[in-house]
Amino acid sequence: MEKLFFPSTQRRLRANQHIRELTATVRLSHKSFIQPVFIDQSLSYPRTVEGLLGIEVHTIHSAIEHITNCIENGISSFLLFPVPQKKQEKQFDFSFATLLIHTIKKEFGDAVWIAADLCLCSYTTHGHCGILNDDHSKLLNSKTVDVLNHYALQLAQAGANCIAPSDMMDGRIAAIRTSLDALGFDTVSIMSYASKFSSQFYGPFRDACNSAPISKGLQNRKTYQISPFNSNDAIASALRDEKEGADVLMVKPAMLYTDIIAKLKQLTYKPIAAYHVSGEYAAIELLAEKGLLNREAAHLEVWAALQRSGADIIISYAAQNAKTWIENLDY
Ligand code: PBG
């Protein structure tokens, strides 16, 4: 029988930081990151959000300061979530969102890349992502797409570099691409929330954006977001969005759906963005608060997992720390 020697080559390749660094198969860079930003029209001062340590809901003024800080920390790409003061059922006022983008672009110009989340959940009285029928039992697809399309054009006109539809209606990517092109916004890209699951992990976000579904009819988003129990739907939706003209395909949440990221990677050459969502982020923060894990190391571990599975872009509430943390990364 062959004699086995220990330590074997595996242990030798783990023996010190140098060799672990040399042999690492994942190299993280802050250049892959997008920072989400919440901005609420009804605030006079920024406010904190339960579970989202280090994150604030901003005023336009404080958002500009926050973006300035991010730029100093090497982050120049942002995903904006404007929250209007007034909730409505049908006629929506998008002027706060457009003012926000206009102000940011005026301040920073091409030094920033601005993606605008496109959804109605923080606009509607009932917190659903679109227009409901009279008895609130159904979300109406075409009516919602018409409104979103109109909203997308206003965001593009205000200077958004990218439109990120998160509503999950059918046909919205084709509709938006067609109207953007028709009006000369052919360089504005579309990052589709392509594989977006109906998840428990959006809790802190809904607090930040005041967007939890509270309708007496539809109680949750299961009739328009993807079931966690159906991976075929996630892949089919992403490939459908690609065909309709999406430039970037997003998988969301991220950590729980690395199987979807890995599978999609085999099926598309479009870049894949993984959104490490508010509940996933908060889970780390709350464990860290209890002394049960190291916050920084845990985020780095998650990012490594997302990159290993095939994510090209990572959307994380900790993006603002990515550069420092990655520089100090102990492989
Ligand atoms: C809006 C939207 C949601 C998120 C991004 N866009 C919440 C939802 O669908 O209820 C979640 C992001 C997060 O939890 O960090 N439709």
Residues whose N, C-alpha, C, O or C-beta is under 5 A from the ligand:
A	BS01	PBG	C119 C121 S166 F201 Y202 F205 V277 S278 G279
